[in-house]
């Protein structure tokens, strides 16, 4: 199984290097870091020239980082099945040129800059008879041509997964995602909406799936998420830990229908301030496989929220998912949820939010594919979730969209380009901003 990132971001250029070329590749990568921007493209040409015919395309691999914004549903870290490959390792690198019109996510007095992103990656996979263990490490450096002060952002990403099938009826899935990022995680709804310096986002999960009888099954999930900022002033307000337990029990009532009863326990606590909450959610719903290519799931219920310093309140809970494979050339994934969730507003313990995420991919020709991905959140900050004596009730809308094209040039190279739009609209005017980013990249593979 191949690994891919959570949230939100995509590598554009993958190079697998044989052992004899690794030493030379490392030296050239170091030179690329030290080069001025005008020489970076020349360095890439030298890099690919030395690799020569060791480059081929690995189109089935998707590896993501925060600096190449492409939304992914948080927690999804793997795709495909890398056990089909004979090599247990993959060494890769990516290069991207871009433009960002608001590098500080500011409401006014925006600062724009051209950017260059370079990312080496190592991926390891160890398939076994009934198990698979995979891990990936990515180092990412982004250069800002027009940023005052430090012009480099350094990011790290470590992703691991262990999956074990005890039998055809019982399965265990363990995942770990460690991120050291500088960009806000809007696509994954992680951290603040703004650039507030480097931060750690660590997500761990354990999921146990069981088929107790031919008609009765269950899914039990535990998730732990830690967010920690490097800047001490931001850390006091935002460092937090979230623990979530989700239990679903499903009953097959018809060949294509399953009745689902679920419960969710969700606790958010902050390291230095008292503004967390605990959610107790009960829901019931239906999973419907309308056709072999379309699966729809619905849940409805209610949530009791015990907020620190604001007391207990209740709210509705609803979710709708749809996964549609439109033939062999396209796919659509859609998700909607209404619930009380975490927030970066320090005057509130949480937000009652309607959140929609969607991802559409279409293969225009065998060589050209297009994608459109986005997330929209409408948030209500009502008196029941706002700390007394701080701010009045308000609403906020957050939109992030990424659209792009990929062109498969030949067996050695792919090219892609895209546009990312971000908009925060809030009744707290100081939180508003818009941001436009464009990117162009090249990708090659062993």
KOLBA-749228 format. One line per 3 residues: number of its first residue (from 1); their letters; for each residue x, y, z of C-alpha. Coordinates in nm, 3 decimals. Layout:
# residues N
NUM) a) X,Y,Z; ... .
This chain:
# residues 446
1) xxx) 0.000,0.000,0.000; 0.139,0.341,-0.098; 0.137,0.631,0.145 .
4) xxx) -0.029,0.968,0.087; -0.079,1.277,0.306; -0.371,1.391,0.515 .
7) xxx) -0.542,1.741,0.464; -0.377,1.859,0.228; -0.094,1.883,-0.014 .
10) xxx) 0.068,1.715,-0.314; 0.423,1.652,-0.446; 0.480,1.725,-0.812 .
13) xxx) 0.806,1.563,-0.893; 0.907,1.206,-0.794; 1.247,1.060,-0.866 .
16) xxx) 1.351,0.713,-0.761; 1.724,0.680,-0.740; 1.922,0.359,-0.758 .
19) xxx) 2.187,0.297,-0.494; 2.477,0.396,-0.717; 2.321,0.739,-0.784 .
22) xxx) 2.221,0.816,-0.426; 2.550,0.972,-0.320; 2.558,1.200,-0.625 .
25) xxx) 2.192,1.293,-0.577; 2.250,1.395,-0.215; 2.541,1.621,-0.312 .
28) xxx) 2.338,1.789,-0.586; 2.037,1.835,-0.355; 2.265,2.013,-0.106 .
31) xxx) 2.391,2.240,-0.382; 2.031,2.317,-0.482; 1.955,2.436,-0.128 .
34) xxx) 2.250,2.675,-0.138; 2.194,2.814,-0.488; 2.038,3.154,-0.555 .
37) xxx) 1.696,3.133,-0.714; 1.818,3.213,-1.066; 2.042,2.905,-1.057 .
40) xxx) 1.791,2.660,-0.917; 1.642,2.553,-1.250; 1.993,2.501,-1.389 .
43) xxx) 2.063,2.282,-1.089; 1.755,2.073,-1.161; 1.868,2.016,-1.521 .
46) xxx) 2.205,1.895,-1.394; 2.033,1.670,-1.143; 1.813,1.500,-1.402 .
49) xxx) 2.103,1.472,-1.645; 2.311,1.274,-1.397; 2.022,1.039,-1.328 .
52) xxx) 1.985,0.979,-1.702; 1.772,0.677,-1.785; 1.708,0.602,-1.420 .
55) xxx) 1.398,0.823,-1.439; 1.051,0.688,-1.511; 0.702,0.790,-1.409 .
58) xxx) 0.531,0.641,-1.103; 0.184,0.767,-1.172; 0.022,0.541,-0.911 .
61) xxx) 0.203,0.709,-0.624; 0.059,1.007,-0.439; 0.281,1.173,-0.180 .
64) xxx) 0.172,1.498,-0.017; 0.321,1.784,0.182; 0.179,2.102,0.328 .
67) xxx) 0.367,2.325,0.087; 0.191,2.188,-0.219; -0.171,2.254,-0.124 .
70) xxx) -0.403,1.982,-0.238; -0.681,1.889,0.006; -0.699,1.540,0.145 .
73) xxx) -0.936,1.410,0.398; -0.758,1.407,0.731; -0.655,1.055,0.836 .
76) xxx) -0.627,0.913,0.486; -0.259,0.828,0.456; -0.239,0.541,0.208 .
79) xxx) -0.351,0.453,-0.140; -0.296,0.165,-0.377; -0.088,-0.138,-0.283 .
82) xxx) 0.287,-0.096,-0.297; 0.331,-0.464,-0.210; 0.297,-0.526,-0.583 .
85) xxx) 0.640,-0.368,-0.629; 0.958,-0.570,-0.588; 1.159,-0.291,-0.421 .
88) xxx) 1.089,-0.218,-0.057; 1.213,0.142,-0.082; 1.154,0.450,-0.295 .
91) xxx) 1.371,0.763,-0.289; 1.209,1.066,-0.447; 1.233,1.442,-0.493 .
94) xxx) 1.005,1.719,-0.616; 1.048,2.071,-0.754; 0.781,2.341,-0.790 .
97) xxx) 0.773,2.707,-0.890; 0.487,2.920,-0.761; 0.347,3.262,-0.683 .
100) xxx) 0.168,3.365,-0.360; -0.007,3.703,-0.336; -0.046,3.700,0.046 .
103) xxx) 0.238,3.512,0.212; 0.150,3.639,0.563; -0.230,3.574,0.536 .
106) xxx) -0.293,3.943,0.611; -0.621,4.133,0.568; -0.446,4.441,0.427 .
109) xxx) -0.093,4.546,0.325; -0.041,4.212,0.157; 0.310,4.092,0.072 .
112) xxx) 0.344,3.879,-0.241; 0.633,3.661,-0.352; 0.750,3.403,-0.603 .
115) xxx) 0.833,3.070,-0.437; 1.049,2.765,-0.504; 0.982,2.435,-0.332 .
118) xxx) 1.215,2.132,-0.318; 1.129,1.809,-0.133; 1.325,1.483,-0.104 .
121) xxx) 1.134,1.180,0.026; 1.206,0.825,0.132; 0.930,0.564,0.134 .
124) xxx) 0.962,0.213,0.280; 0.711,-0.069,0.251; 0.724,-0.417,0.407 .
127) xxx) 0.434,-0.639,0.291; 0.370,-0.964,0.479; 0.127,-1.253,0.445 .
130) xxx) -0.159,-1.092,0.639; -0.004,-0.755,0.727; 0.158,-0.451,0.572 .
133) xxx) 0.390,-0.197,0.734; 0.472,0.126,0.551; 0.642,0.451,0.643 .
136) xxx) 0.754,0.768,0.473; 0.969,1.068,0.564; 0.967,1.395,0.369 .
139) xxx) 1.190,1.698,0.415; 1.062,2.011,0.245; 1.227,2.350,0.190 .
142) xxx) 1.041,2.651,0.044; 1.222,2.965,-0.069; 1.035,3.300,-0.074 .
145) xxx) 1.197,3.547,-0.313; 1.034,3.854,-0.155; 0.996,3.775,0.214 .
148) xxx) 1.164,4.003,0.469; 1.396,3.830,0.714; 1.429,3.453,0.688 .
151) xxx) 1.340,3.354,0.331; 1.326,2.977,0.391; 1.058,2.755,0.544 .
154) xxx) 1.165,2.407,0.654; 0.902,2.136,0.695; 0.911,1.773,0.803 .
157) xxx) 0.657,1.498,0.758; 0.662,1.141,0.891; 0.376,0.905,0.806 .
160) xxx) 0.347,0.538,0.907; 0.081,0.270,0.885; 0.046,-0.087,1.005 .
163) xxx) -0.247,-0.297,0.884; -0.314,-0.653,1.000; -0.594,-0.888,0.899 .
166) xxx) -0.652,-1.142,1.176; -0.897,-1.316,0.942; -1.150,-1.222,0.677 .
169) xxx) -1.372,-1.095,0.962; -1.132,-0.896,1.182; -0.891,-0.618,1.084 .
172) xxx) -0.662,-0.379,1.275; -0.539,-0.052,1.125; -0.282,0.166,1.307 .
175) xxx) -0.173,0.503,1.164; 0.071,0.776,1.267; 0.114,1.118,1.103 .
178) xxx) 0.373,1.363,1.238; 0.393,1.705,1.071; 0.618,2.001,1.135 .
181) xxx) 0.462,2.273,0.922; 0.460,2.649,0.870; 0.151,2.681,0.647 .
184) xxx) -0.200,2.683,0.801; -0.382,2.352,0.764; -0.712,2.476,0.622 .
187) xxx) -0.769,2.169,0.409; -0.734,1.944,0.714; -0.902,2.190,0.955 .
190) xxx) -0.593,2.180,1.176; -0.442,2.463,1.382; -0.521,2.827,1.315 .
193) xxx) -0.643,2.984,0.990; -0.331,3.200,0.968; 0.047,3.181,0.937 .
196) xxx) 0.158,3.186,1.301; 0.501,3.032,1.269; 0.608,2.669,1.278 .
199) xxx) 0.395,2.414,1.458; 0.367,2.041,1.521; 0.056,1.850,1.424 .
202) xxx) 0.063,1.485,1.536; -0.228,1.257,1.453; -0.244,0.896,1.575 .
205) xxx) -0.529,0.653,1.524; -0.624,0.290,1.587; -0.921,0.129,1.411 .
208) xxx) -1.062,-0.218,1.467; -1.317,-0.354,1.220; -1.515,-0.669,1.297 .
211) xxx) -1.779,-0.877,1.122; -1.935,-1.059,1.415; -2.200,-1.239,1.211 .
214) xxx) -2.298,-1.227,0.842; -2.545,-0.950,0.933; -2.379,-0.765,1.223 .
217) xxx) -2.050,-0.573,1.221; -1.875,-0.294,1.408; -1.606,-0.029,1.363 .
220) xxx) -1.421,0.106,1.669; -1.184,0.401,1.627; -0.962,0.594,1.867 .
223) xxx) -0.788,0.912,1.750; -0.538,1.138,1.929; -0.442,1.476,1.781 .
226) xxx) -0.179,1.710,1.932; -0.113,2.064,1.803; 0.186,2.257,1.943 .
229) xxx) 0.318,2.593,1.817; 0.681,2.699,1.837; 0.604,3.066,1.911 .
232) xxx) 0.544,3.090,2.286; 0.278,3.362,2.256; 0.076,3.152,2.010 .
235) xxx) 0.143,2.834,2.208; -0.027,2.975,2.519; -0.348,3.027,2.320 .
238) xxx) -0.346,2.737,2.075; -0.154,2.432,2.204; -0.413,2.159,2.254 .
241) xxx) -0.485,1.787,2.258; -0.793,1.617,2.117; -0.904,1.262,2.200 .
244) xxx) -1.190,1.101,2.006; -1.356,0.760,2.037; -1.605,0.658,1.768 .
247) xxx) -1.815,0.340,1.788; -2.039,0.225,1.500; -2.251,-0.091,1.499 .
250) xxx) -2.407,-0.184,1.165; -2.685,-0.427,1.077; -2.740,-0.550,0.721 .
253) xxx) -3.117,-0.519,0.665; -3.117,-0.562,0.285; -2.848,-0.664,0.036 .
256) xxx) -2.764,-0.297,-0.034; -2.874,-0.133,0.295; -2.715,-0.130,0.641 .
259) xxx) -2.865,0.030,0.950; -2.598,0.199,1.164; -2.606,0.304,1.531 .
262) xxx) -2.315,0.520,1.647; -2.169,0.703,1.942; -1.886,0.960,1.954 .
265) xxx) -1.689,1.083,2.256; -1.474,1.388,2.178; -1.260,1.584,2.426 .
268) xxx) -1.048,1.894,2.354; -0.819,2.036,2.622; -0.573,2.326,2.605 .
271) xxx) -0.227,2.331,2.756; -0.234,2.677,2.916; -0.588,2.819,2.908 .
274) xxx) -0.928,2.689,3.012; -1.145,2.683,2.698; -1.189,2.322,2.593 .
277) xxx) -1.498,2.104,2.573; -1.629,1.748,2.577; -1.885,1.625,2.323 .
280) xxx) -2.119,1.330,2.370; -2.284,1.242,2.038; -2.540,0.975,1.954 .
283) xxx) -2.654,0.905,1.599; -2.838,0.661,1.378; -2.821,0.628,1.002 .
286) xxx) -2.811,0.420,0.685; -2.537,0.312,0.447; -2.673,0.251,0.097 .
289) xxx) -2.479,0.102,-0.193; -2.702,0.228,-0.471; -2.481,0.081,-0.746 .
292) xxx) -2.140,-0.091,-0.743; -1.986,0.252,-0.811; -2.192,0.470,-0.570 .
295) xxx) -2.208,0.444,-0.190; -2.408,0.692,0.020; -2.407,0.720,0.399 .
298) xxx) -2.628,0.932,0.626; -2.622,0.990,1.001; -2.851,1.200,1.219 .
301) xxx) -2.860,1.259,1.593; -2.767,1.502,1.867; -2.471,1.628,2.065 .
304) xxx) -2.440,1.739,2.427; -2.144,1.975,2.475; -1.991,2.032,2.817 .
307) xxx) -1.779,2.345,2.764; -1.529,2.477,3.013; -1.657,2.798,3.177 .
310) xxx) -1.971,2.806,2.959; -2.176,2.515,3.093; -2.369,2.245,2.906 .
313) xxx) -2.555,2.290,2.578; -2.708,2.074,2.305; -2.701,2.085,1.925 .
316) xxx) -2.805,1.864,1.630; -2.561,1.627,1.462; -2.577,1.526,1.095 .
319) xxx) -2.344,1.383,0.833; -2.372,1.283,0.469; -2.107,1.104,0.260 .
322) xxx) -2.102,0.999,-0.103; -1.832,0.809,-0.291; -1.894,0.782,-0.664 .
325) xxx) -1.672,0.623,-0.926; -1.794,0.763,-1.256; -1.658,0.489,-1.478 .
328) xxx) -1.285,0.433,-1.514; -1.200,0.797,-1.588; -1.342,0.997,-1.297 .
331) xxx) -1.433,0.994,-0.929; -1.621,1.213,-0.681; -1.588,1.210,-0.301 .
334) xxx) -1.827,1.430,-0.100; -1.865,1.479,0.275; -2.091,1.703,0.486 .
337) xxx) -2.104,1.722,0.865; -2.279,1.945,1.119; -2.130,1.933,1.468 .
340) xxx) -1.947,2.125,1.739; -1.576,2.131,1.651; -1.249,2.287,1.763 .
343) xxx) -1.164,2.655,1.693; -0.867,2.893,1.699; -1.085,3.178,1.837 .
346) xxx) -0.955,3.219,2.192; -1.284,3.374,2.311; -1.477,3.052,2.235 .
349) xxx) -1.459,2.690,2.350; -1.572,2.566,2.008; -1.779,2.640,1.699 .
352) xxx) -2.104,2.490,1.572; -2.008,2.430,1.212; -2.146,2.311,0.881 .
355) xxx) -1.848,2.171,0.689; -1.846,2.049,0.328; -1.546,1.881,0.164 .
358) xxx) -1.534,1.755,-0.192; -1.282,1.607,-0.434; -1.343,1.551,-0.806 .
361) xxx) -1.098,1.399,-1.054; -1.147,1.348,-1.427; -0.917,1.194,-1.687 .
364) xxx) -0.974,1.414,-1.992; -0.746,1.200,-2.210; -0.498,0.920,-2.130 .
367) xxx) -0.236,1.196,-2.093; -0.432,1.479,-1.931; -0.624,1.474,-1.602 .
370) xxx) -0.798,1.747,-1.405; -0.886,1.783,-1.038; -1.108,2.015,-0.834 .
373) xxx) -1.095,1.997,-0.456; -1.225,2.218,-0.182; -1.352,2.273,0.171 .
376) xxx) -1.615,2.517,0.295; -1.701,2.580,0.660; -1.984,2.796,0.793 .
379) xxx) -1.940,2.855,1.166; -2.184,2.988,1.426; -2.028,3.126,1.741 .
382) xxx) -2.327,3.156,1.972; -2.345,3.263,2.335; -2.352,2.899,2.450 .
385) xxx) -1.996,2.849,2.314; -1.840,3.193,2.379; -1.662,3.270,2.705 .
388) xxx) -1.853,3.528,2.914; -1.746,3.891,2.882; -1.538,3.847,2.563 .
391) xxx) -1.706,3.898,2.222; -2.067,3.896,2.100; -2.208,3.613,1.891 .
394) xxx) -2.081,3.607,1.533; -2.056,3.393,1.220; -1.762,3.305,0.997 .
397) xxx) -1.713,3.141,0.656; -1.392,2.974,0.539; -1.336,2.858,0.180 .
400) xxx) -1.033,2.687,0.027; -1.032,2.557,-0.333; -0.761,2.394,-0.545 .
403) xxx) -0.797,2.328,-0.919; -0.532,2.192,-1.151; -0.424,1.995,-1.456 .
406) xxx) -0.171,1.710,-1.489; -0.006,1.629,-1.822; 0.168,1.295,-1.873 .
409) xxx) 0.439,1.390,-2.126; 0.615,1.055,-2.159; 0.744,0.771,-1.946 .
412) xxx) 1.003,1.003,-1.791; 0.818,1.326,-1.719; 0.486,1.469,-1.604 .
415) xxx) 0.396,1.836,-1.580; 0.123,1.998,-1.377; -0.015,2.337,-1.293 .
418) xxx) -0.282,2.468,-1.059; -0.449,2.748,-0.872; -0.543,2.768,-0.503 .
421) xxx) -0.788,3.022,-0.359; -0.842,3.089,0.013; -1.100,3.323,0.165 .
424) xxx) -1.189,3.390,0.529; -1.503,3.603,0.576; -1.591,3.686,0.937 .
427) xxx) -1.803,3.925,1.140; -1.484,3.972,1.340; -1.331,4.189,1.068 .
430) xxx) -0.969,4.149,1.179; -0.985,3.775,1.096; -1.067,3.826,0.728 .
433) xxx) -0.827,3.772,0.438; -0.803,3.637,0.084; -0.513,3.453,-0.074 .
436) xxx) -0.433,3.344,-0.430; -0.160,3.094,-0.518; -0.052,2.950,-0.853 .
439) xxx) 0.200,2.675,-0.916; 0.378,2.497,-1.199; 0.586,2.185,-1.162 .
442) xxx) 0.761,1.894,-1.322; 0.764,1.535,-1.203; 0.984,1.243,-1.298 .
445) xx) 1.010,0.888,-1.162; 1.247,0.592,-1.161 .
